Structure formats: structure tokens, C-alpha cells
């Protein structure tokens, strides 16, 4: 009871209630909250500390940035508070509109970056870790003919799509960059891959039906996203029972320059964070493979949808050195 009272006291202030509503929309940095709320950083930081101490939001430290997200505990207090808010309230509506503007500016910057670097995209990725190592490990998770259909989210130049095309009956690559898709289409055409198609699409709103795909890959994409857990949830939605999700992305690191030079939103992900995404969407953890590279470590996380004789091997909690 006392814990509940503390949480109710924490949100009994307009700015803190606004912060809870904003964090329900996804992870936000202090600077972004400061801009949206129109208040000084010290003042916003004080509000964030009160909400954190009450267990309503959770901070995630990454290099020089700290992101805050809504803490959804077992008692679901934060969700209950949100149901009491009127989405048409002018203050809340204005905050959400400013949040949309913040996200739009980030998307424009990221899209411009992809447009500029589309032709050199594979070379840029190779700076981090040898692609051959990642691709070899990825192939080990996709035995020939075990999966009929493949969806590659954020396909970029189509490299992963083309790698796995010979192992499936049909494959679709989606991306929100027209420049990337143009290169991918050219490569797919030159390779004569008649079982591959490409679509312009949003990774948060995939143009596929529920339970329609056997295999989904997300290769070095999630560190660009505002809400990686939502992207994982959308990927799991389209997976059939017995299907598999494979994510390749960076382990936690401190290369802060990647935010400004290459539009990275997140500086890697820990095993436990990815494991939680899988559990939240009903996926069964399969394994995690760490592949140290030139400057960063790439990890392949694999999970299966229960059903169709899925074989699951669980990774011991102490097996990852960066946890």
C-alpha cells in the first residue's frame, strides 16, 4: 500500500504526469524531454529522479546519454495511471505533437544519411565487424529448406536477403529508404533471384498478415530505431508457429561518435534486454552468439515461436561477458 501511495504522490504534479504520458510512447532522452516540456534540464532531471525513485520510469545509461522508458511492473500501476488520462487534453495533445516533431526530425536526418551513403553501405558496415563472420553464423541458424518464407526487415542493399534466398521458397525485403531499395532491386535482378521481392514499408507497421512468415531477420537495424522493442513485437506478429526471429546488432559499447556521425540512436543492446523483448512477445529464447569485430562486437540473437516441434537451447545467464 505504501508503495502505491508513493507512486500516486509522484504523479500528483502536472509535469511528472506529462513525463509518464510521454515515456509511454517510447524511450526518450533527457534533452528530448526538455525540448518537449519547454523546461530547463535541471528541473526536468529533478522530476525524472522522483519518477524513477517511485518506480514509474526506468533510466538506461548509454555513453553520454540517458534514456527513460515507462516501467511496467507486475502491478501495472503506470498502465492504470495512463487509463485515467484524457488523450484529448490540450496539454497532453500538444506534448504528443511536439514528440511527433522530434521523431520526424530524427527520421529526416536518418533518411538523409541513408540516401548519402546508400552506395557505400556495405563498406560502412564492414568497418565494424567482418561481414563474413556474421553471415556464416547467420547461415548456421537457417538450415536449407527448413523455412519456406523469409522477411528481411530494414533490408538496406539486400545483402542478407540475397544470402538467404537460396534457402527459402520466397523472400521479401522491406525498407523505408527508396535509395536503398533501388540498389537492392538492381542487385536482386542481376542475381536472377525470382523468389525475392522488395517493398517500401515501415518496420513498425509491416504490410504482412499475422502468422504469415516462417523466418524474420533484422540485421544491424535496431540501433537506428526509437522503439526497438516495438519493432521486435511487430516482427513476432507476422511469424507463424515454429517460425524464427534472428536479430543481429551491436553489444553495448561506448562509441558516442556514432550518434552524430552515423545517426545511431542506441549504443548496442545487452542480452537481458533482448531476452525481455522476446519474452514480452511470446518468443522462446534460442541462443546468442557474440562475434567480436574490429571496433565493436556484433551479437546474433535467435528466438523461436512455440509450436511445430521447435527446438530451444537456452543460454546460461553468465555466458555473456558484457552483462
N, C-alpha and C positions, 0 to 999 in steps of 0.2 A: 504493500500500500504506500509506504514512504517513497519507494522508487517512482511510483506513478505520480505522486504529488510533486516530486522534484521535476519530473518531465513536464507536467502541466504548468508548473511555475516558469519553466524555461521558455515555453512558447507563449506565455502570457505577456507578450510585448510585440508590437506590430512588426518591427524589423526582423526579429527572430522567427516570427511566423512566416514572413515573406521568404526568409532563407530556407526554411523547411520546404516550402512550396517549390522553390527553385531547384533545390537539390533532388527533389522527386523527379525532375526532368532529366537528370544525368549528372555526371561528375563535373564540378566546376572549380576553377582555380580562384584564389583569393582576389586576384586582380580583376577577374571577370565579375565576381560578385560585387566588388567595389564599384565597378562601372555601372552595373545594372541597378544597384540600390542607390547610387548617387551619394555615397557617404565615404568618409575618409577610411583609409586602410586600417589605422589603429582601432577605430570604432567598430568596423566590421569584424576585425580579428577578435575583439572582446566578445561580441555576440557569438562568434563561431566557437570560442572556448566554452561559453556557457552551454551551448547546444551539444558540444562534444562531451563535456562532463556529465550531461544528463543522459547521454547515450542515444540521442536522436539523430546525430550525424556522425560520420566517421572520417577522419583525415587520412590521406595517403601521401606520404612524403616521397617526392621523386626529384632528385637533384636539387635545384634551387626553387622548385615549385612544390606547392602542396595543393592537392585536390580534395574536395569534400563531396561526399555522397550521402544519401539518406541511409540511415542504419535501420534495417528491417529486422528487428529481433523477434524472438519467439512470441512475445506478447503483442507484436504488431501495433504498438502504441502509435508510431508515426503514421501508419496507414489509417488508423482510426481518426487521428487529427486531420488528415487530409480530406477525409469524407465530410468534415464539418465546414470546409472552406467552400465558398461560392466562387466557381471559376469565372463568373461574370463580374465579380467585384472589380471596380475600376483600377484599384492599386495592383491586384494580382494580375489582371489582364495587361496592364502596362508593363509590369515586370516580365511577363512571358513574351511580350512583343519585343522588348529590349534583348531578351535572351535569344530570340529568333534572329535578331540583327547581328548579335555576336557570333552565332553559329554560321550565319550566312557569310560574314566577312571571313571566317576561318575557311569555309568551303571554297570561296572565291580564291583565296590565297593558295589553298592546296591544289585546286584545279589549274591555276596558272602555273604552279610548279610542275605538275604532271605534263602540261602542254609544252613547257620549255624543255623538259628532259625526256620526253617520250622516246626519242631516237636512241638515247644513251641509257635507257632504263636498266637493261640487263647488266651493263657495265657498272652502273652505280651500285646495284645490289651486290655485285661480286666484290665490292670493296670491303664488305663486312665479313663474309664467310664464303668459302669456295662453294659455288652452286652445285658442283658435282657431288659433294658430301651430302648436302641437303636432299638432292634429287635421289641419290642412291638409297637414303634412309626412307624417303617418302615411298619409293617403289616397294620397299620391304613390307609396307602396310597395305599395299594394293596388289595382291596376287592376281595374275592374269585370269580374267573371266569370272572372278568372284563377285564382281559388281557389274550390273547391266548399264546403269546410268550414272553420269558424273556431272556435278555442278562445281565450277571454279569461281569463287566469289572474289571480286577485285582482280580479275584475270590479267590486267595490265597488257603486256605484249603477247600474252597467250602461251608463255613458256611451259607452265605446269599443265595447261590444257593439252598441249601437244605431246608432252611427256607421257600422259596417262591415256590419251586417246586410243592407242593400240590395245589397251587392256579392258576397254568397255565397249558396249554396243553403241551408245550415244553419249555425247558430251555437250554441255552448254557453258559458255563463259560469260559472266556479266561484269560490267564496269560502268562507272559514271563519267569516264573520260572518253570523249569521242576520238581524241588523238591517239590514245592507247588502243582503242578498238580498231581504228583504221590500220594500225600496224599489225595487230593480231589477225585481222581478216586477211591481210596480204600474206602473212606467214602461213596461215592455215590453208589458204588457197594454193600457195606454192608447194606445200607439203602433200596436197591431194587428199586431205582428211575430210572425206564426205560425211563422216559421222559427227562432225563438230559444227556447232552454230554459236553465234555471238549476239549479245543483246545489250543495249544501253539500259541500265537499271540501277536502282538504289539498293544497297545491301541491307537496309532496314525494312525494305518493302519489296521482296523478291517477287517477280512475275511468275511464280510457280504455285501449284496447288499443294495442300497439305499432303504429307506422306507420298511424295511423287518421285523422290530421288534416292538412289542407293548409296552414293558417295558424295560428300561435300569436302572441298578443300578451301582453306583460307590462308594464302601464302604471303607472309610479310605485308599484311594489310591492317591488322587491328591496331598497330601503334599509331596509325593516322586518324583513328576514329574517336569521336566524342564519347560514345557509349558502346564499348566492345562487348559488354555482356548482352546488350540488345541485339547486336549482330549475331552473336552465338545463339541466342534464343530463336532468331529468325531462321538461321541455318538449320537448327534442330527441328523446326516446324515442318520443313519440306522433306525431312528424312523419313524413309519407310522403316518399319520394324526390321531389325537386322542390319540397318544401314550404319555407316561410319562417318564420323567427322574428324578431319585431320587439320590441325592448326599449326602453322609454322610461324614463329615470331621470336623476338629477342627476349633473352633472360634479362632481369633487372640490371641496369648499367647507369653510369654517371656522365655520359657524353651529352652534356647540356647543349652543346652547339648544334646538335641535330634538330632541336626545336626551331631554331632560326634559319639554319642553312638548308634543311630538308623538310620542314613543316611537320616534324614528328610531334604528335600530341602526347604520347606516353613513352617513357623511357623503359620499355620492357615490362614483362609480366612474370610473377612468381608462380610456381607450380600450384600453390594453395589457392591462389586467386582463380586460376583456370579451372582447377578441380571444383571450386564452388560454382562457377558458371555451368559446368556440366551437371552437377547435382541439381541445380535450380531448374534445369530444363529436362530432367529425367534421363540424362545420358549416363552411361556407365563408363567410368574411367578405365582406359585400356593400358596406356603407358606414356612415359615422357622420355624423349631422347635428346640429350644435350650435345650440341656439336660446336665446340669452341672454334672461333674463326680468327681472322687477322686482328680485328679490334673488338668484336662483340661475339657473344655466344648465341647461336640460334637454337631454339628448342622446338621439337615436334611433339605436340600433344595429340593423342588419339583417344577417341571415345566412341562407344557403340550405342545404338538404340536397342533396348531389350527386345528380344524376340528372334525367331529364325535361327536358333542354335548359335547365338553369339558367344564367342569365347573371350573371356575377360581375364587379364592378368593385372594385378594391382601393384602399383609402385610403392615400395616401402617409404614411409614418411621421411626417413633420414637419407634417402638416396640422392637428393638434390643438394649440391654444395652451396647454392645461393639462397636457400631458405633461411 
